[in-house]
Amino acid sequence: VQLQASGGGLVQAGGSLRLSCAASGRTFSNYGMGWFRQAPGKEREFVAAISGRTGNTNYADSVKGRFTISKDNAKNTVYLQMNNLKPEDTAVYYCAAGPTLASLRSVSGVMYWGQGTLVTVSS
């Protein structure tokens, strides 16, 4: 599976961005898809994930109520809508694919990584 992330940029606190991740190479619906992020000097952390088959979702506590993950199976694309952004959301965001929704709760459960896209939130 090849993953291509896009949509990062610079936004003021309280603003919104939508990240996209286009997948190719394998049957998209067979995989859970998710987003991780890594801030400078910190470890990569889970943000959100969505099941390939059921559409069930999972979120980190820090983004619940502000971020929404969704997917379009016809376009083999997963999205991360980020609202009410905060300076602490500043990070490189990585798209990821794994066998299940549960596996994507941790870095060790990721099978495929996309390249990162930088999100910078100014105060």
C-alpha positions as CSV (number, residue, x, y, z in Angstrom):
1,V,0.0,0.0,0.0
2,Q,1.3,3.4,-0.9
3,L,0.0,6.4,1.0
4,Q,0.2,10.0,-0.1
5,A,-0.8,12.7,2.4
6,S,-1.6,16.3,1.7
7,G,-3.4,19.3,3.1
8,G,-1.0,20.6,5.8
9,G,-0.3,24.3,6.2
10,L,-0.2,27.3,8.5
11,V,-3.4,28.3,10.3
12,Q,-4.3,30.5,13.2
13,A,-5.5,29.1,16.4
14,G,-9.2,28.4,16.2
15,G,-9.0,27.7,12.4
16,S,-9.5,24.6,10.4
17,L,-7.6,22.3,8.0
18,R,-8.5,19.1,6.2
19,L,-5.8,16.5,5.6
20,S,-6.2,13.9,2.8
21,C,-4.5,10.6,2.3
22,A,-4.8,8.8,-1.0
23,A,-4.0,5.1,-0.9
24,S,-3.0,2.8,-3.8
25,G,-1.7,-0.6,-4.3
26,R,-4.1,-2.8,-2.3
27,T,-7.8,-3.1,-1.6
28,F,-8.4,0.0,0.4
29,S,-11.4,-1.3,2.4
30,N,-9.3,-4.3,3.7
31,Y,-7.3,-1.9,5.9
32,G,-7.9,0.3,8.9
33,M,-6.6,3.8,8.1
34,G,-5.4,6.4,10.6
35,W,-3.4,9.5,11.4
36,F,-0.5,10.0,13.7
37,R,1.4,13.1,14.5
38,Q,4.9,14.0,15.7
39,A,5.8,17.3,17.3
40,P,9.4,18.5,17.5
41,G,11.2,16.6,20.2
42,K,8.3,14.3,20.9
43,E,7.4,10.8,20.0
44,R,4.9,10.0,17.3
45,E,1.4,9.7,18.7
46,F,-1.9,8.3,17.6
47,V,-4.5,10.9,16.5
48,A,-7.5,9.1,14.9
49,A,-8.3,5.9,13.0
50,I,-11.2,4.4,11.0
51,S,-12.1,0.8,10.3
52,G,-11.8,-0.3,6.7
53,R,-14.9,-2.4,6.8
54,T,-17.3,-1.0,9.4
55,G,-16.4,2.7,9.4
56,N,-16.1,2.7,13.2
57,T,-13.7,5.4,14.4
58,N,-11.3,6.0,17.3
59,Y,-9.8,9.2,18.5
60,A,-7.1,10.3,20.9
61,D,-8.6,12.2,23.9
62,S,-6.8,15.3,22.9
63,V,-8.6,15.7,19.6
64,K,-12.1,14.3,20.5
65,G,-14.8,16.7,19.5
66,R,-12.5,18.8,17.3
67,F,-11.2,16.3,14.7
68,T,-13.2,14.0,12.5
69,I,-11.8,11.1,10.4
70,S,-13.7,9.9,7.4
71,K,-13.1,7.9,4.2
72,D,-14.2,7.6,0.7
73,N,-13.8,4.0,-0.5
74,A,-14.5,5.0,-4.1
75,K,-11.6,7.4,-4.1
76,N,-9.4,5.3,-1.8
77,T,-8.9,8.3,0.3
78,V,-9.1,9.0,4.0
79,Y,-9.6,12.5,5.5
80,L,-8.9,14.2,8.7
81,Q,-11.0,17.3,9.3
82,M,-9.4,19.4,12.0
83,N,-11.4,22.2,13.6
84,N,-10.7,24.6,16.5
85,L,-7.0,24.0,16.0
86,K,-4.7,24.8,18.9
87,P,-1.0,25.6,18.9
88,E,-0.3,22.3,20.6
89,D,-1.7,20.6,17.5
90,T,1.4,21.8,15.6
91,A,3.2,18.7,14.3
92,V,4.0,16.6,11.2
93,Y,0.9,14.5,10.5
94,Y,1.4,11.0,9.1
95,C,-1.1,8.8,7.3
96,A,-1.0,5.2,8.3
97,A,-2.6,1.8,7.4
98,G,-2.9,-1.3,9.5
99,P,-4.9,-4.5,9.7
100,T,-7.5,-3.4,12.2
101,L,-8.9,-0.4,13.9
102,A,-7.4,-1.6,17.2
103,S,-3.9,-2.1,15.7
104,L,-3.8,1.6,14.7
105,R,-3.8,2.8,18.3
106,S,-0.1,2.4,18.4
107,V,2.9,2.9,16.2
108,S,3.8,-0.7,16.4
109,G,0.5,-1.7,14.8
110,V,1.0,0.3,11.6
111,M,1.9,-1.7,8.5
112,Y,2.3,1.2,6.1
113,W,3.2,4.9,6.5
114,G,2.7,7.8,4.2
115,Q,5.0,10.8,4.1
116,G,4.3,13.5,6.6
117,T,2.5,16.8,6.1
118,L,3.3,19.7,8.3
119,V,0.5,21.4,10.3
120,T,1.5,24.7,12.0
121,V,-1.0,26.5,14.3
122,S,0.0,30.0,15.3
123,S,-1.3,31.6,18.5
